[in-house]
Amino acid sequence: MVLRFMYPDQDPPFAPLVWRVGVGLSLVFLLLFLLTRTLPLPFATPVGLAFLSPAPLDPLSLLMVLPEPFLLWLFWRHRP
């Protein structure tokens, strides 16, 4: 959104790249959060592969991931 103030009469030449990076990072963060809270994740041990239980849902992680759907909506609305 700040790029629109820097280039008021046209889209900046690098706007699609900034948009793709922002959407990609937001989607990765949201998907990783959902995966770690719903699926048992594997990890390597000296004996072999073991599975952790899904991470519990705590208030701090909810505060960190709560703005992501809103940010994705903003990215979609203001796409170049």
C-alpha positions as CSV (number, residue, x, y, z in Angstrom):
1,M,0.0,0.0,0.0
2,V,2.9,2.3,0.6
3,L,4.1,1.8,-2.9
4,R,0.9,3.4,-4.2
5,F,1.8,6.6,-2.3
6,M,5.3,6.6,-3.8
7,Y,3.9,6.1,-7.4
8,P,0.5,7.9,-7.3
9,D,-0.2,7.9,-11.1
10,Q,1.1,4.5,-12.0
11,D,1.9,1.1,-10.6
12,P,5.6,0.7,-9.6
13,P,7.5,-1.7,-11.8
14,F,8.3,-4.1,-9.0
15,A,4.8,-4.2,-7.5
16,P,4.0,-7.8,-8.8
17,L,7.2,-9.1,-7.1
18,V,6.4,-7.4,-3.8
19,W,2.8,-8.7,-4.0
20,R,4.0,-12.3,-4.7
21,V,6.5,-12.3,-1.9
22,G,4.0,-10.9,0.6
23,V,1.3,-13.4,-0.4
24,G,3.8,-16.3,-0.4
25,L,5.1,-15.4,3.1
26,S,1.7,-15.0,4.5
27,L,0.4,-18.3,3.0
28,V,3.5,-20.2,4.2
29,F,3.1,-18.8,7.8
30,L,-0.6,-19.7,7.9
31,L,-0.1,-23.2,6.4
32,L,2.7,-24.0,8.8
33,F,0.7,-22.9,11.7
34,L,-2.3,-25.1,10.6
35,L,0.0,-28.1,10.0
36,T,1.7,-27.9,13.3
37,R,-1.6,-27.6,15.2
38,T,-3.4,-30.4,13.4
39,L,-0.9,-33.1,12.3
40,P,1.7,-35.1,14.2
41,L,5.1,-34.0,12.8
42,P,7.9,-36.5,12.2
43,F,11.4,-36.0,13.5
44,A,14.5,-38.2,13.3
45,T,15.9,-40.1,16.4
46,P,18.9,-42.5,16.6
47,V,16.4,-45.4,16.7
48,G,14.3,-44.2,13.7
49,L,11.5,-41.9,12.8
50,A,9.2,-40.7,15.6
51,F,6.1,-38.6,15.6
52,L,5.4,-35.6,17.9
53,S,1.8,-34.9,19.0
54,P,0.3,-31.8,17.5
55,A,1.3,-28.5,19.2
56,P,-1.3,-27.1,21.6
57,L,-3.2,-24.0,20.8
58,D,-1.9,-21.2,23.0
59,P,-2.9,-17.5,23.1
60,L,0.5,-16.2,21.8
61,S,0.4,-18.3,18.7
62,L,-3.2,-17.3,18.1
63,L,-2.2,-13.6,18.4
64,M,0.6,-14.2,15.9
65,V,-1.5,-15.9,13.3
66,L,-4.8,-14.1,13.7
67,P,-4.0,-11.2,11.3
68,E,-2.9,-13.5,8.5
69,P,-6.4,-14.0,6.9
70,F,-6.9,-10.2,7.0
71,L,-3.5,-9.6,5.5
72,L,-4.3,-12.1,2.7
73,W,-7.6,-10.3,2.1
74,L,-5.7,-7.0,1.8
75,F,-3.2,-8.5,-0.6
76,W,-6.0,-9.9,-2.7
77,R,-7.9,-6.6,-2.7
78,H,-4.9,-4.4,-3.6
79,R,-3.2,-6.8,-6.1
80,P,-1.3,-5.1,-8.9
